Amino acid sequence: PQTSRNRARSSSHRSVYIARSVANAAAAAAAASRSLASRRRQPRARTAAAAMFNMLKGIGGGHEDAMNAALKIHKRRETYSKEAEEQIKARPGILASAPHEAYCGTLQPAAGNPAAAAAAAAAAAAVAAPPNSPTRAEHSMRALSAAAPKGLKTAAAVHRRAPATPLAVPTTSHAAGAPVARHAGRRGVATSTAGSGANRGRTVTSALGDMFGFGKSNAATKPAATFSDSAPSWEALEQMAKAKMDELGVNFWADPNDPNGPTHPLALKRTFGQPESAVRIKLYRDHAAWCPYCQKVWLQLEEKRIPYVIEKINMRCYGDKPPAFMAKVPGGLLPVIEIDGQVVTESSVIMNLLEEAFPNHKPLMPPAGDPQRPRADLLMRLERQFFSDWLSWLCNSWDDAGRRAKFERTMDIVCNEMEAAGGPFFMGKDISLVDITFTPMLERAVASLAYYKGFYCRGNGRWPALERWFDAMEQRASYIGTKSDFFTHCMDLPPQMGGCSMTSAGEPIAAQLDGTDGRHWRLPLAPLSSTSMPEPYSPGDQPELDRLEAAAKMIKNHGPVVRFALRGPGKPGPRPVSAPLSDPTAVPDLQHTGAMDAALRSVVHALLVGVDAQAVSEHAMQVSSTASGHPAEPVVAGAEYLRDRVGVPRDMRFPAARQLRAHLNHLIDQLQAS
C-alpha cells in the first residue's frame, strides 16, 4: 500500500503492488483478530477479519477493486469502513483478473481454477513477503501458481514438494480457529509465522487448508498416533537429578534469595550478607526480564551490592499492571524504585540517585570534579546516539544502506572509546556505570541486527574491542544472571518498539535462531563459544551440566509447566496482548493432562541420561498408530508451545534453554515419525 498509484499503473510493478496490497490486507485481518480484539474494538475486529476472508474465499473480477479494498482494510483497520465490506460482499469475484495481471506475462494465465490459484498466491504472498520485498512476493506467487490449473489443493501440494521455496505461513489453532502470531514485529506486515515441528515449518497445504477448509476429511481417515507412558515418575526423576547434582557439585534447586548466592532472575530479596534492616531499596522490574531499562538498574544494584527487594510487574505488552502499582506510578512505566519509601522513576534518574545515596558501595562513576568525569558524561551521551542509530536501522525498511552506514560509523566510535582507556571496559580495567548503561542496548543490538538484518556486530572480526568487551562482561556473574539470548530478544523487542523491519539478508539467520532451518534447535547441538554462530557465547557450554539445569527446572515446577504447555492444544485467551508469544488468559486443554505429563517426563529423562541411552532403555518412548496409549497430536502442540516460550534468563541460562528446546524438538520428531 505504500507504493504510489502511478507506480501501480506500470505493468512491470503491478504484480508487486497487488501482492503487497493483499499481503497487508491479510496482515490487517491477523492484527484485527489478535491485537485489536479488545472489548471496545471487537466488532471492528470481526468486521475486518470477516471481510478479508470473504475476499480470499470469494476470489474472482478486477484487480483495481482488489487494490482499493486491500488499501481500505490496511490503512483504516482500526476504523474499518463498512463501505469496504459491502463492496467485497457485493462483488465476490473481486480478483478474477488477478492471475493474468499479476504475473505480467512471466507466467501463463491460470486455467481451470483461476480463483483458487489467485487465492493461493495471495495467501502465500501475504505471509511470506517482508515489507518492500518484491522479489520474495513474486517468488511466492510463482511457486504456488505452478499448479494453478489443478486448483488450490494441487497448487499447495506442489509447493509442499518444493522445499527450496520456504514460506512462512499463518498458524491456526485447530481447537480455537484463531491465528497464533509469531514474529509480529516485522514492520509493514504483521507477520504471522509458524514454528518448526507441526506448526513452525508447516506447509502451505496445512495453512491454506485451515483457511479454506480443504483436506480435513483426509486427516480424519488416518489413524492417529499414540504413545506409551514409559517414562519414570517425577519422584524418580527428582532422585536422579539430585544424585546427578551431587555428582557434579551443583545445586539448581538452591534458594534464589541466598544472601551470598549469585545474581538470580527469580530472586525477590538480595541482602548480600547484610541484615534485613539494611534494605532501603525496593525495585519494581518486569516479570519476564525483557525491559532494557530495568536491566540497567538491576545490574547496577548487583554490582554495587546494595541490599534490595524486588516486586515484579507486567509490561503492558504481555499483561496488566496491578492497581496498587498504578496508584503509585500513574504512568505505569518501569523501572521504579522506592528508596526509604520515596518513589523514583526513570532509569537514568534512579541510577544517578543510587550513586549519590550509596557512595560506599563500589562507586561506578567518577565523582564530580574528577578529571575522568567529563569523559564519562560524554560516553553517556554516546550511548543515546548508539541507541538512536540502532533503532533507526532496525525499525525501518527504507534507506537501508544509509541507515546501516550511519550505525556502522557510530559503532566505530563506540569501539574506539572502549579501547581509549586500555579496555576491556569503557573506563579501563573495571566495569563502570558507562558499561552498565550500554549493556542492555549492545546486547539487544547484537541480537536483533543479526536476526532482522543478517548483520553481525559480534563475531565478524570487524570490532575486536566489542568482542573483548562482551567476553569481559560474560565473565561477571552479575551480567550472566541478567543476560538474555538472541531468540528471546528478537521475540520481545517488536511488541516493545512497535515492530522491527526484516530484510532478505536476515531471513536465513532468523531461521537459524528460530530453529526453523531444520538444523538448529536439534540434537546434537554445536558447541558454544565467543565465535559460535548463529549466537556467540564466550562462557561456552557444558552439555551434561546444561541438560541437568534444564531437567532440574522442569522437575521442580512440573505441575505448572504441564498446565502451561496445555495452552498449545487449548484456546487463545479472551484478552490478547501485543507480545505474540504471550497469552496470559489462554485456556489450557486439561483433558490431555496425562498425555502432556507423560511426554514431559520423557523429555526430562532424556535430559538426564541422554537420548541415546534412553532409546535403549526400558523407558524408551513407544509410538504407534494403535488406538491405545496417549494421543500424540495435542502433545505435539503443547511441546511446540512450551519450546517457543522458554525464556532467558527468566527460566534458565541460555545453554540450558537451548538443550530444552532441542529435546522438546526430539520429542516432537518422535511423535510425528509415525
Buried (B, 14 or more C-beta within 10 A) or exposed (E): BEBEEEEBEEEEBBBBBBBBBBBBBBBBBBBBBBBBBEEEBBEBBBBBBBBBBBBBEBBBBBBBBBBBBBBBBBBBBBEBBEEBBEBBBEBBEBBBBBBBBBBBEEBEBBEEBBBBBBBBBBBBBBBBBBBBBBEBBBBBBBBBBBBBBBBBBBBBBBBEEEEEBBBBBBBBBEBBEBBBBBBBBBBBBBBBBBBBBBBBBBBBBBBBBBBBEBBEEEEEEEEBBBBBBBBBEBEEBBEBBBEBBEEEEBEBBEEBBBBEBBBBBEBEBBBBEEEEEEBBBBBBBBBBBBBBBBBBBBBBBBBBBBBBBBBBBBBBBBBBBEEEBEEBBEEBBBBBBBBEEEEBBEBEEBBBBBBEEBEEBEBBBBEEEEEBEEBBBEBBEBBEEBBEBBBBBBBBBEEBEEBBEBBBEBBEEBBEBBBBBEBBBBBEEEBBBBBBBBBBBBBBBBBBBBBBBBBBBBBBEBBEBBBBBBBBBBEBEBBBBBBBBBBBBBBBBBBBBEBBBBBEEBBEBBBBBBBBBEEBBBBEBEEBBBEBBBBBBBBEBBBBBBBBBBBBBBBBEBEEBBBBBBBBBBBBBEBBBBBBBBBEBBBBBEEBBEBBBBBBBBBBBBBBBBBEEBEEEEBBBEBBEEEEBBBBBBBBBBBBBBBBBBBBBBBBBBBBBBBBBBBBBBBBBBBBEB
